[in-house]
Amino acid sequence: MSSVNTISQEETQSPYDSLMKRFNEAAEIIGLDDRYTAVIAAPEKIIEVTLPIKLDSGKTKVFTGFRVIHSTVLGPSKGGIRYSTHVDQDEVKALSGWMTLKCAIVGLPYGGAKGGITINPREHSVDELERLTRAYTRALKDVFGTNSDIPAPDMNTSGREMAWIFDEYSRVYGYEPGVVTGKPIELGGSKGRVAATGRGVMTTAMCALDHLGWKPSEVTCAVQGFGNVGSYGAALMAERGVKIVAISDITGAYYNPDGLDIPAAIKYCTGHGGRLEGFTGGRKITNAELLALDVDLLAPCALQDQITAENADSIKAKLIVEGANGPVSASADPILDAKGILIIPDILANAGGVTVSYFEWVQNRRGHYYSEEEINAKADPILQNAFTNVIETAEKYKCSTRLAAYIVGIKRVSRGIEMKGFY
């Protein structure tokens, strides 16, 4: 089988390079036909839009937005919208590909997409962000749709931005709540959606502990990133007995070997502009020190490429649950594998968000809404079954859990392509 976009193992790999390296390895293991390889590897649409926005000062600034539709083989494309200075076409392409695999792994009737705007949202007012979000929606109004492409929150976006998208889209096409998920509950959002990605991290972590024969009460954990995913993941793991000894955000990391008071940390963060800076519940350390702590479980829930070939050998945790997208670079994989570290990859560990987004979409289409308990009762087994499938696939092919997750996703998408046929 010939590979697509084969690259070297250099640390300069882009996010898309990392995606394709792992994709090629997984495809090679199962002997995937070249026809399927070519179709799955290539994004269906790559869209770049120019967004001139009037600032509060009266000046005009031009922003660049992206939307990549990676695949619609299994259904409408699904994926978040992020606001970050790191947003570029390469990153969005990679994230859209991961979404295709993620939706396939958990068995959702979706393909993958991703979008974003290159911006530092902290440098702009709420009014400016609203104008920008509405302009982005207008630019993509013929791409978005309940049955075509369904956005959701991602880095630095939330229910607020989804409400603006929903409203702007509805001004053109009429009331259409299913066009976007992650909305406020008052506008057709789903209960349990805000905590869903963090809950998915907890659910897959508990599956991993059970697989390893570890008792939650005997497990120590460090969580990198204390935004939506990290804070909910930490809180839910702590509720189940896991000792969270370290947390971090952009201001630094905080460590207490006796365990941190996670509810207190969340309360502090909420009252201090969403940041941990000044938190006195633990000793301040660096993010690099957090990653190298002697803990049982490490949950990177912050940014991409936090564990690379340069620092992988310093990782002491025996279990990594990836709450962020792409927190481990492809070049770090063989080092971590050689150390015997079990990795629950991002395309499984953080699939809780898109799973509950699916239920929001279903509720919008049916006009019938579930309680949070009903949502969790539906979502948890989906992730648990996906975990079991990935573990069994790893054992069958004698490969890493990451490659096993890719194999599960690739197989489902390739079956869809086979059933639809080539033309």
C-alpha positions as CSV (number, residue, x, y, z in Angstrom):
1,M,0.0,0.0,0.0
2,S,1.4,3.4,-0.9
3,S,1.1,6.1,1.8
4,V,-0.2,9.6,1.4
5,N,1.9,12.7,2.5
6,T,4.5,10.5,4.1
7,I,6.9,12.7,6.1
8,S,10.0,12.4,8.2
9,Q,10.1,12.1,12.0
10,E,11.3,15.6,12.5
11,E,10.0,17.7,15.4
12,T,9.0,20.4,12.9
13,Q,5.9,18.4,12.0
14,S,2.8,20.4,11.5
15,P,-0.5,19.2,13.0
16,Y,-1.5,17.9,9.6
17,D,1.8,16.1,9.2
18,S,1.1,14.4,12.5
19,L,-2.3,13.4,11.4
20,M,-1.1,11.9,8.2
21,K,1.9,10.1,9.7
22,R,-0.5,8.2,12.1
23,F,-3.1,7.7,9.4
24,N,-0.5,6.1,7.1
25,E,0.8,3.8,9.8
26,A,-2.7,2.7,10.7
27,A,-3.7,2.2,7.0
28,E,-0.5,0.2,6.5
29,I,-1.3,-2.1,9.4
30,I,-4.7,-3.1,8.0
31,G,-3.6,-3.1,4.3
32,L,-6.0,-0.4,3.3
33,D,-6.7,-0.3,-0.4
34,D,-5.1,2.7,-2.1
35,R,-8.4,4.0,-3.3
36,Y,-9.8,4.3,0.2
37,T,-6.5,5.8,1.4
38,A,-6.7,8.6,-1.2
39,V,-10.4,9.4,-0.5
40,I,-10.1,9.5,3.3
41,A,-6.9,11.4,3.4
42,A,-8.1,14.3,1.2
43,P,-10.4,17.0,2.6
44,E,-13.5,17.5,0.6
45,K,-13.5,21.4,0.9
46,I,-11.0,23.9,2.1
47,I,-12.6,27.4,2.5
48,E,-10.8,30.6,3.4
49,V,-12.8,33.8,4.0
50,T,-11.8,37.4,4.4
51,L,-13.7,39.3,7.2
52,P,-13.4,43.1,7.3
53,I,-14.7,44.3,10.7
54,K,-15.3,47.8,12.0
55,L,-13.6,48.0,15.4
56,D,-15.0,50.0,18.4
57,S,-12.3,52.7,17.6
58,G,-13.9,53.3,14.2
59,K,-11.0,51.7,12.3
60,T,-11.4,48.6,10.1
61,K,-9.4,45.4,10.6
62,V,-9.4,42.5,8.2
63,F,-9.5,39.0,9.8
64,T,-9.1,35.6,8.1
65,G,-11.5,32.7,8.7
66,F,-11.3,29.1,7.7
67,R,-13.7,26.1,7.4
68,V,-12.5,22.7,6.3
69,I,-15.0,20.0,5.4
70,H,-12.9,16.9,5.7
71,S,-15.5,14.2,5.0
72,T,-19.3,13.7,4.6
73,V,-19.1,10.0,3.8
74,L,-21.0,9.0,7.0
75,G,-23.2,12.1,7.3
76,P,-23.2,15.9,7.7
77,S,-19.8,17.3,8.7
78,K,-19.4,18.2,12.3
79,G,-16.8,20.2,14.1
80,G,-16.0,23.2,16.3
81,I,-15.0,26.8,15.6
82,R,-12.0,28.1,17.4
83,Y,-10.6,31.7,17.9
84,S,-6.8,31.7,18.3
85,T,-3.7,33.3,16.9
86,H,-2.6,29.8,16.0
87,V,-5.4,29.2,13.6
88,D,-4.3,28.6,10.0
89,Q,-5.2,26.3,7.2
90,D,-2.9,23.5,8.2
91,E,-4.2,23.4,11.8
92,V,-7.8,23.4,10.7
93,K,-7.2,20.7,8.1
94,A,-5.7,18.4,10.8
95,L,-8.5,19.1,13.3
96,S,-11.1,18.4,10.6
97,G,-9.5,15.0,9.9
98,W,-9.4,14.1,13.6
99,M,-13.1,15.0,13.7
100,T,-13.8,12.5,10.9
101,L,-12.1,9.8,12.8
102,K,-13.6,10.8,16.2
103,C,-17.1,10.7,14.9
104,A,-16.5,7.3,13.3
105,I,-14.9,5.8,16.4
106,V,-18.0,6.6,18.6
107,G,-20.4,5.6,15.8
108,L,-22.0,8.9,15.1
109,P,-23.7,9.6,11.8
110,Y,-21.3,12.5,11.0
111,G,-18.3,13.3,9.0
112,G,-15.6,15.7,10.2
113,A,-15.1,19.5,9.8
114,K,-13.4,22.3,11.7
115,G,-13.3,26.0,11.5
116,G,-11.6,29.0,13.0
117,I,-10.6,32.6,12.9
118,T,-7.1,33.9,13.4
119,I,-7.5,36.2,16.3
120,N,-6.6,36.8,19.9
121,P,-10.1,37.2,21.4
122,R,-8.7,38.7,24.6
123,E,-7.7,41.8,22.7
124,H,-11.2,42.5,21.4
125,S,-14.4,43.6,23.0
126,V,-17.6,41.5,23.1
127,D,-19.2,43.8,20.5
128,E,-16.2,43.3,18.1
129,L,-16.3,39.5,18.6
130,E,-20.1,39.5,17.9
131,R,-19.6,41.5,14.7
132,L,-16.8,39.1,13.7
133,T,-18.8,36.0,14.5
134,R,-21.8,37.2,12.5
135,A,-19.6,38.1,9.5
136,Y,-18.1,34.6,9.6
137,T,-21.6,33.1,9.7
138,R,-22.7,35.2,6.7
139,A,-19.6,34.2,4.8
140,L,-20.4,30.5,5.4
141,K,-24.2,30.6,5.3
142,D,-24.3,28.4,2.2
143,V,-21.9,25.9,3.9
144,F,-23.5,25.6,7.3
145,G,-26.8,23.6,7.5
146,T,-28.6,21.1,9.7
147,N,-28.1,18.4,7.1
148,S,-24.8,19.6,5.7
149,D,-22.3,21.2,8.1
150,I,-22.9,21.7,11.8
151,P,-20.5,23.9,13.9
152,A,-20.0,23.8,17.6
153,P,-17.8,25.5,20.3
154,D,-14.1,25.0,20.4
155,M,-11.1,26.9,21.8
156,N,-12.1,30.4,23.0
157,T,-15.7,30.0,21.8
158,S,-18.7,29.0,23.8
159,G,-22.5,29.1,23.8
160,R,-22.4,32.8,23.4
161,E,-20.8,32.6,19.9
162,M,-23.0,29.7,19.0
163,A,-26.1,31.8,19.8
164,W,-24.8,34.5,17.5
165,I,-24.3,31.9,14.7
166,F,-27.7,30.5,15.3
167,D,-29.4,33.9,15.2
168,E,-27.5,35.2,12.1
169,Y,-28.2,32.0,10.2
170,S,-31.8,32.1,11.1
171,R,-32.1,35.6,9.9
172,V,-31.4,34.3,6.4
173,Y,-33.0,30.8,6.4
174,G,-35.6,31.1,9.2
175,Y,-35.6,29.3,12.6
176,E,-33.1,26.4,12.3
177,P,-31.8,25.4,15.8
178,G,-30.1,22.3,14.5
179,V,-27.6,24.3,12.4
180,V,-25.2,24.6,15.4
181,T,-24.7,22.8,18.6
182,G,-23.3,23.9,22.0
183,K,-26.0,26.6,22.1
184,P,-27.4,28.0,25.4
185,I,-30.2,25.8,26.8
186,E,-32.6,28.7,26.3
187,L,-32.0,28.6,22.6
188,G,-32.3,24.9,22.1
189,G,-29.1,23.7,23.6
190,S,-28.8,20.4,25.4
191,K,-28.4,19.9,29.1
192,G,-25.0,18.3,29.9
193,R,-23.3,19.8,26.8
194,V,-21.1,22.3,28.7
195,A,-19.5,19.5,30.8
196,A,-19.7,16.9,28.0
197,T,-16.0,16.9,26.8
198,G,-14.7,16.9,30.4
199,R,-17.1,14.2,31.3
200,G,-15.8,12.2,28.4
201,V,-12.3,12.5,29.7
202,M,-13.5,11.2,33.0
203,T,-15.4,8.4,31.5
204,T,-12.6,7.1,29.3
205,A,-10.1,7.6,32.2
206,M,-12.3,5.4,34.5
207,C,-12.5,2.8,31.7
208,A,-8.7,2.8,31.5
209,L,-8.3,2.5,35.3
210,D,-10.6,-0.5,35.2
211,H,-8.6,-2.0,32.3
212,L,-5.4,-1.6,34.3
213,G,-6.9,-2.9,37.5
214,W,-6.3,0.4,39.4
215,K,-8.6,1.8,42.1
216,P,-9.5,5.4,41.6
217,S,-8.8,6.2,45.2
218,E,-5.2,5.0,44.8
219,V,-4.6,7.1,41.6
220,T,-2.8,10.4,41.5
221,C,-3.4,12.7,38.5
222,A,-2.0,15.9,37.0
223,V,-4.3,17.9,34.6
224,Q,-2.7,20.3,32.2
225,G,-5.2,23.0,31.2
226,F,-8.0,24.3,33.4
227,G,-10.5,25.6,30.9
228,N,-13.8,23.9,30.1
229,V,-12.4,20.4,29.4
230,G,-9.7,20.3,32.1
231,S,-11.8,21.8,34.9
232,Y,-14.8,19.5,34.4
233,G,-12.5,16.5,33.8
234,A,-10.6,17.2,37.0
235,A,-13.8,17.8,39.1
236,L,-15.5,14.7,37.8
237,M,-12.4,12.5,38.4
238,A,-12.0,13.9,41.9
239,E,-15.7,13.1,42.6
240,R,-14.8,9.5,41.8
241,G,-11.9,9.4,44.2
242,V,-8.9,10.3,42.0
243,K,-6.4,12.5,43.8
244,I,-5.8,15.6,41.5
245,V,-2.3,16.8,42.6
246,A,-1.7,19.4,39.9
247,I,-3.6,21.7,37.6
248,S,-2.5,24.5,35.3
249,D,-3.5,27.2,32.9
250,I,-1.7,29.9,30.9
251,T,-0.5,31.6,34.1
252,G,1.3,28.5,35.4
253,A,0.8,25.2,37.3
254,Y,-0.2,24.5,40.9
255,Y,0.9,21.4,42.8
256,N,-0.1,19.9,46.1
257,P,1.0,16.3,46.7
258,D,-1.8,15.8,49.2
259,G,-4.4,16.7,46.6
260,L,-5.9,20.0,45.4
261,D,-9.4,21.2,46.3
262,I,-10.8,21.2,42.8
263,P,-14.1,22.9,43.6
264,A,-12.2,25.7,45.4
265,A,-9.9,26.0,42.3
266,I,-12.9,26.3,40.0
267,K,-14.5,28.9,42.3
268,Y,-11.3,30.9,42.4
269,C,-10.9,30.7,38.6
270,T,-14.5,31.9,38.1
271,G,-13.9,34.9,40.3
272,H,-10.6,35.9,38.8
273,G,-11.3,36.3,35.1
274,G,-11.1,32.6,34.3
275,R,-7.5,32.3,35.4
276,L,-5.7,30.5,38.2
277,E,-3.1,33.2,38.8
278,G,-2.7,33.8,42.5
279,F,-4.4,30.5,43.5
280,T,-3.0,29.5,47.0
281,G,-4.2,26.0,47.1
282,G,-0.9,24.6,45.8
283,R,2.7,25.4,45.2
284,K,3.3,27.2,41.9
285,I,5.4,25.2,39.4
286,T,5.9,25.4,35.6
287,N,3.8,23.6,33.0
288,A,7.0,21.7,32.1
289,E,7.3,20.5,35.7
290,L,3.7,19.4,35.7
291,L,4.1,17.2,32.7
292,A,7.1,15.5,34.4
293,L,5.5,14.9,37.8
294,D,5.6,11.4,39.2
295,V,1.9,10.7,38.9
296,D,-0.1,7.7,37.7
297,L,-2.4,9.6,35.3
298,L,-1.6,12.6,33.1
299,A,-4.4,14.4,31.4
300,P,-3.2,17.0,28.9
301,C,-6.2,19.2,28.3
302,A,-4.6,22.4,27.0
303,L,-2.9,22.9,23.6
304,Q,-1.4,20.8,20.8
305,D,2.1,19.4,20.9
306,Q,2.7,19.7,24.6
307,I,4.5,16.3,24.7
308,T,7.1,16.1,22.0
309,A,10.3,14.1,21.3
310,E,12.1,16.7,23.4
311,N,10.3,16.0,26.7
312,A,8.6,12.6,26.2
313,D,11.4,10.8,28.0
314,S,10.7,12.9,31.1
315,I,7.1,11.7,31.4
316,K,6.6,9.5,34.4
317,A,2.9,8.8,34.3
318,K,1.9,5.3,33.2
319,L,-1.5,6.5,31.7
320,I,-2.1,9.5,29.5
321,V,-5.7,10.6,28.7
322,E,-5.7,13.2,26.0
323,G,-8.4,15.9,26.7
324,A,-6.9,18.3,24.2
325,N,-6.6,17.9,20.4
326,G,-3.2,16.6,19.4
327,P,-1.4,17.2,22.8
328,V,1.2,14.5,21.9
329,S,3.3,15.0,18.7
330,A,3.7,12.1,16.4
331,S,7.5,12.1,17.1
332,A,6.8,11.5,20.8
333,D,4.6,8.4,20.2
334,P,7.5,5.8,19.8
335,I,9.2,7.2,23.0
336,L,6.0,6.9,25.1
337,D,5.2,3.5,23.6
338,A,8.7,2.2,24.5
339,K,8.1,3.4,28.1
340,G,5.0,1.2,28.3
341,I,2.7,4.2,28.8
342,L,-1.0,3.5,28.0
343,I,-2.4,6.4,25.9
344,I,-6.1,7.1,25.5
345,P,-5.9,9.2,22.4
346,D,-7.7,12.5,21.8
347,I,-10.0,11.1,19.1
348,L,-11.5,8.8,21.8
349,A,-10.9,10.6,25.1
350,N,-12.4,14.0,24.1
351,A,-15.3,12.6,22.0
352,G,-17.8,13.3,24.8
353,G,-18.4,16.8,23.4
354,V,-19.4,15.7,19.9
355,T,-21.4,12.8,21.3
356,V,-23.6,15.2,23.4
357,S,-23.7,17.6,20.4
358,Y,-25.2,14.8,18.4
359,F,-28.0,14.4,21.1
360,E,-28.5,18.2,20.9
361,W,-28.9,18.0,17.1
362,V,-31.4,15.1,17.5
363,Q,-33.4,17.0,20.2
364,N,-33.5,20.0,17.9
365,R,-34.8,17.9,15.0
366,R,-37.4,16.1,17.1
367,G,-38.5,19.1,19.3
368,H,-38.2,16.8,22.4
369,Y,-35.6,17.4,25.1
370,Y,-33.9,15.2,27.6
371,S,-32.8,15.7,31.2
372,E,-29.1,15.8,32.0
373,E,-29.4,12.4,33.6
374,E,-30.9,11.0,30.4
375,I,-28.2,12.6,28.3
376,N,-25.4,11.1,30.5
377,A,-27.2,7.7,30.5
378,K,-27.1,7.8,26.6
379,A,-23.6,9.2,26.2
380,D,-21.6,7.2,28.7
381,P,-22.2,3.8,27.2
382,I,-21.2,5.1,23.7
383,L,-17.8,6.1,25.0
384,Q,-17.4,2.9,27.1
385,N,-18.2,0.8,24.1
386,A,-15.8,2.8,21.9
387,F,-13.0,2.3,24.6
388,T,-13.6,-1.5,24.5
389,N,-13.5,-1.5,20.7
390,V,-10.2,0.4,20.7
391,I,-8.6,-1.9,23.3
392,E,-9.7,-5.0,21.5
393,T,-8.4,-3.6,18.2
394,A,-5.0,-2.8,19.8
395,E,-4.8,-6.4,21.0
396,K,-5.9,-7.8,17.6
397,Y,-3.3,-5.9,15.6
398,K,-0.7,-5.8,18.4
399,C,-0.4,-2.0,18.0
400,S,-0.7,1.1,20.2
401,T,-4.1,2.3,21.3
402,R,-3.6,5.4,19.2
403,L,-3.1,3.5,16.0
404,A,-6.0,1.2,17.1
405,A,-8.3,4.2,17.4
406,Y,-7.2,5.3,13.9
407,I,-7.9,1.8,12.6
408,V,-11.4,1.8,14.1
409,G,-12.2,5.1,12.5
410,I,-10.6,4.4,9.1
411,K,-12.4,1.0,8.9
412,R,-15.8,2.6,9.4
413,V,-15.2,5.4,6.9
414,S,-13.8,3.0,4.4
415,R,-16.9,0.8,4.7
416,G,-19.0,3.9,4.0
417,I,-17.0,4.6,0.9
418,E,-17.3,1.0,-0.3
419,M,-21.1,1.0,0.2
420,K,-21.5,4.3,-1.7
421,G,-19.1,3.2,-4.4
422,F,-16.5,5.0,-6.6
423,Y,-17.5,7.1,-9.6
